[in-house]
Amino acid sequence: MDSDLMFVIGAILMALAIPSIFSALSDSRPPRAAAIIVLIGGTLIVIALNQKPGGVALSQVPDIFFRVIGRLLN
């Protein structure tokens, strides 16, 4: 799997876990599913960042997203 694709999937999983965390906390439940999703997303992001030789700058994140979406659409 490409490191850019892993980064994008991890970021999307982490973003999708945020509403689940707030929902579980507002219902006074432990956020187990959200914690698992955060762990998976965080692991994907860390693996992707370790595979990049120079790392990823914050200004490169939109380019990574657009590059992955462009590859999926073509």
QUINORJO-V292901 format. One record per backbone hydrogen bond with DSSP energy under -1.0 kcal/mol. CO is the residue of the C=O (numbers start at 1). NH is the residue of the N-H. If there is no record, write none. Layout:
# QUINORJO-V292901
<<CO	NH> <CO	NH>>
This chain:
# QUINORJO-V292901
<<2	6> <3	7> <4	8> <5	9> <6	10> <7	11> <8	12> <9	13> <10	14> <11	15> <12	16> <13	17> <17	21> <18	22> <19	23> <20	24> <21	25> <22	26> <23	27> <24	29> <25	28> <30	32> <31	35> <32	36> <33	37> <34	38> <35	39> <36	40> <37	41> <38	42> <39	43> <40	44> <41	45> <42	46> <43	47> <44	48> <45	49> <46	50> <47	51> <57	60> <60	64> <61	65> <62	66> <63	67> <64	68> <65	69> <66	70> <67	71> <68	72> <69	73> <70	74>>
